[in-house]
Amino acid sequence: MVIDVQEFNQININFETKTAVFGPGNRLGEIYHKLNKVGYLISAGECIHVGLGGHATGGGFGWTGRKYGLASDNIVSAEMVTANGTFISPINSTHHSDLFFAIRGAGNAGYGIITSLTLNIYPVHPIVTSIKISYLPEQVELAFIIFAKVAKNLNENLSCYIELRPKSINTYPFSFNAAYLGTEEEARNAVKELIELSNPAYIKFEETTWLGIVDSYPIFTRSPFKITSYNIPPSGFSQEAIRVLVNFINNLECESIALFDLYASDVISGISINSSAFIHRNIFGVMELEAPLSGLSKDDQIKCVKKHLQFRQEFQAKYTSYFSYQDYIDRDLSDWITRYYGPHVPRLIEIKKKYDPNNLFNWKQSIPTKLP
Ligand SMILES: Cc1cc2nc3c(=O)[nH]c(=O)nc-3n(C[C@H](O)[C@H](O)[C@H](O)COP(=O)(O)OP(=O)(O)OC[C@H]3O[C@@H](n4cnc5c(N)ncnc54)[C@H](O)[C@@H]3O)c2cc1C
């Protein structure tokens, strides 16, 4: 059964409390555009096609994540219809605080149907600078190492994602894409050390608006792909890990890319992992390995996915933390429940038993009513 929440698309702004109530059917792009008209934004993901309901309740990291935290960190209240048809409102730090704990990190994992989310909103910065810094194939390894070294000290007005692509003559294989909440001069200053140490092949700064950044993210087409995701330890990847990863990407028949979201922010790590079901806080960032499968025969798709799964098993065991980001859901992940929710699994199961004792909302990776 699929419950369509697309028509839950209201947005009601409260300028006094600097919060807004959102229907979970809103997509991020609609939210960014509507809030921008009144000079505000929410801290959430980069991809404008993503729906708020599943996104914000499992984490939600994007262009302002290092400054204002994840979308789930910004949920101040919610409403939900539970398995027996009860409408619960409000769900916040004082009412149904157990459910409030669960829905910020595991709200997309089968507690009930969330019908509204109230999130903090933030004033839009008048100038936002986009930064693109790219490297040649022979620079990738060093650039990666230098990036890991300087990233932890990057100003929190800067949020970024990094792309690692297969070696090719037409594109730079390693690029750093950032949004800086401020002027070009400030942005240049923020990445000065990175540029001086890594000597990039291409550098571009451009002053734009918040919407200029939002709309610059590549359009997602509805084509099939497989992703595996990895939490990068606080110190970044080792040189050996970088070499293994670059080799894997360069030698695959099915063209794949690695995307990294840099967390490394006091705002994210400063929140206790016991305050919500979201545990991925003291990390360098999250890497997503993406294998686009369109245009491949069924056999080649299967081969490609198998290679990714085998790589994931070895790479995760050797070079990354044990945990994985639940918003990059991966149905093939072993021990997914611990990897997504760590020490909170028993508590999440207790809360599930209270609000959905008969496990009405259940699928392969929903929170169960007893330990698997
Ligand atoms: C192209 C693309 C780009 C992405 N970019 C980012 C990014 O920049 N940053 C980031 O952090 N993540 C990103 N993601 C991951 C994204 O956050 C997750 O896929 C998220 O779960 C999507 O939520 P949805 O509501 O759109 O999806 P859906 O598939 O509709 O829902 C996902 C899960 O949430 C549950 N759910 C949805 N709505 C509700 C509700 N109202 N009540 C209860 N449960 C609900 C569903 O049951 C399902 O289990 C991206 C994903 C894609 C496909």
The ligand as an SDF file (V2000), in Angstrom:
LIG
                    3D

 53 58  0  0  0  0  0  0  0  0999 V2000
   18.1880   12.5740   -6.4620 C   0  0  0  0  0  0  0  0  0  0  0  0
   18.3150   12.5260   -4.9770 C   0  0  0  0  0  0  0  0  0  0  0  0
   19.0340   13.5270   -4.3210 C   0  0  0  0  0  0  0  0  0  0  0  0
   19.1490   13.5240   -2.9320 C   0  0  0  0  0  0  0  0  0  0  0  0
   19.8320   14.5260   -2.3210 N   0  0  0  0  0  0  0  0  0  0  0  0
   19.9480   14.5330   -0.9740 C   0  0  0  0  0  0  0  0  0  0  0  0
   20.6350   15.5880   -0.3070 C   0  0  0  0  0  0  0  0  0  0  0  0
   21.1130   16.5460   -0.9050 O   0  0  0  0  0  0  0  0  0  0  0  0
   20.7670   15.5070    1.0370 N   0  0  0  0  0  0  0  0  0  0  0  0
   20.2340   14.4790    1.7600 C   0  0  0  0  0  0  0  0  0  0  0  0
   20.3790   14.4850    2.9850 O   0  0  0  0  0  0  0  0  0  0  0  0
   19.5510   13.4850    1.1630 N   0  0  0  0  0  0  0  0  0  0  0  0
   19.4000   13.4820   -0.1830 C   0  0  0  0  0  0  0  0  0  0  0  0
   18.7250   12.4680   -0.8030 N   0  0  0  0  0  0  0  0  0  0  0  0
   18.1480   11.3850    0.0020 C   0  0  0  0  0  0  0  0  0  0  0  0
   16.7280   11.7490    0.4370 C   0  0  0  0  0  0  0  0  0  0  0  0
   16.8160   12.5840    1.5670 O   0  0  0  0  0  0  0  0  0  0  0  0
   15.9530   10.4590    0.7970 C   0  0  0  0  0  0  0  0  0  0  0  0
   15.8420    9.6740   -0.3530 O   0  0  0  0  0  0  0  0  0  0  0  0
   14.5920   10.7590    1.4020 C   0  0  0  0  0  0  0  0  0  0  0  0
   14.1270    9.6050    2.0560 O   0  0  0  0  0  0  0  0  0  0  0  0
   13.5810   11.1850    0.3630 C   0  0  0  0  0  0  0  0  0  0  0  0
   12.3490   11.4370    0.9530 O   0  0  0  0  0  0  0  0  0  0  0  0
   11.0130   11.4500    0.0400 P   0  0  0  0  0  0  0  0  0  0  0  0
    9.8690   11.7890    0.9360 O   0  0  0  0  0  0  0  0  0  0  0  0
   11.2550   12.2620   -1.1650 O   0  0  0  0  0  0  0  0  0  0  0  0
   10.9780    9.9400   -0.4780 O   0  0  0  0  0  0  0  0  0  0  0  0
    9.9550    8.7410   -0.3080 P   0  0  0  0  0  0  0  0  0  0  0  0
   10.5480    7.6140   -1.0820 O   0  0  0  0  0  0  0  0  0  0  0  0
    8.5700    9.1620   -0.6130 O   0  0  0  0  0  0  0  0  0  0  0  0
   10.0340    8.4030    1.2270 O   0  0  0  0  0  0  0  0  0  0  0  0
   11.1910    7.8880    1.8190 C   0  0  0  0  0  0  0  0  0  0  0  0
   10.7860    7.1870    3.1190 C   0  0  0  0  0  0  0  0  0  0  0  0
   10.1520    8.1140    3.9840 O   0  0  0  0  0  0  0  0  0  0  0  0
    8.8630    7.6700    4.3620 C   0  0  0  0  0  0  0  0  0  0  0  0
    7.9770    8.8380    4.3790 N   0  0  0  0  0  0  0  0  0  0  0  0
    7.8160    9.7590    3.4080 C   0  0  0  0  0  0  0  0  0  0  0  0
    6.8800   10.6560    3.7690 N   0  0  0  0  0  0  0  0  0  0  0  0
    6.4550   10.2990    4.9990 C   0  0  0  0  0  0  0  0  0  0  0  0
    5.4690   10.8200    5.9050 C   0  0  0  0  0  0  0  0  0  0  0  0
    4.7320   11.8850    5.5940 N   0  0  0  0  0  0  0  0  0  0  0  0
    5.2800   10.1780    7.0830 N   0  0  0  0  0  0  0  0  0  0  0  0
    6.0110    9.0840    7.4110 C   0  0  0  0  0  0  0  0  0  0  0  0
    6.9340    8.5340    6.5950 N   0  0  0  0  0  0  0  0  0  0  0  0
    7.1530    9.1410    5.4030 C   0  0  0  0  0  0  0  0  0  0  0  0
    8.4530    6.6740    3.2820 C   0  0  0  0  0  0  0  0  0  0  0  0
    7.5690    5.7030    3.7950 O   0  0  0  0  0  0  0  0  0  0  0  0
    9.7850    6.0460    2.8960 C   0  0  0  0  0  0  0  0  0  0  0  0
   10.1000    4.9940    3.7620 O   0  0  0  0  0  0  0  0  0  0  0  0
   18.5650   12.4680   -2.1870 C   0  0  0  0  0  0  0  0  0  0  0  0
   17.8430   11.4630   -2.8460 C   0  0  0  0  0  0  0  0  0  0  0  0
   17.7140   11.4940   -4.2220 C   0  0  0  0  0  0  0  0  0  0  0  0
   16.9140   10.4090   -4.9030 C   0  0  0  0  0  0  0  0  0  0  0  0
  1  2  1  0
  2  3  1  0
  2 52  2  0
  3  4  2  0
  4  5  1  0
  4 50  1  0
  5  6  2  0
  6  7  1  0
  6 13  1  0
  7  8  2  0
  7  9  1  0
  9 10  1  0
 10 11  2  0
 10 12  1  0
 12 13  2  0
 13 14  1  0
 14 15  1  0
 14 50  1  0
 15 16  1  0
 16 17  1  0
 16 18  1  0
 18 19  1  0
 18 20  1  0
 20 21  1  0
 20 22  1  0
 22 23  1  0
 23 24  1  0
 24 25  2  0
 24 26  1  0
 24 27  1  0
 27 28  1  0
 28 29  2  0
 28 30  1  0
 28 31  1  0
 31 32  1  0
 32 33  1  0
 33 34  1  0
 33 48  1  0
 34 35  1  0
 35 36  1  0
 35 46  1  0
 36 37  1  0
 36 45  1  0
 37 38  2  0
 38 39  1  0
 39 40  1  0
 39 45  2  0
 40 41  1  0
 40 42  2  0
 42 43  1  0
 43 44  2  0
 44 45  1  0
 46 47  1  0
 46 48  1  0
 48 49  1  0
 50 51  2  0
 51 52  1  0
 52 53  1  0
M  END
$$$$
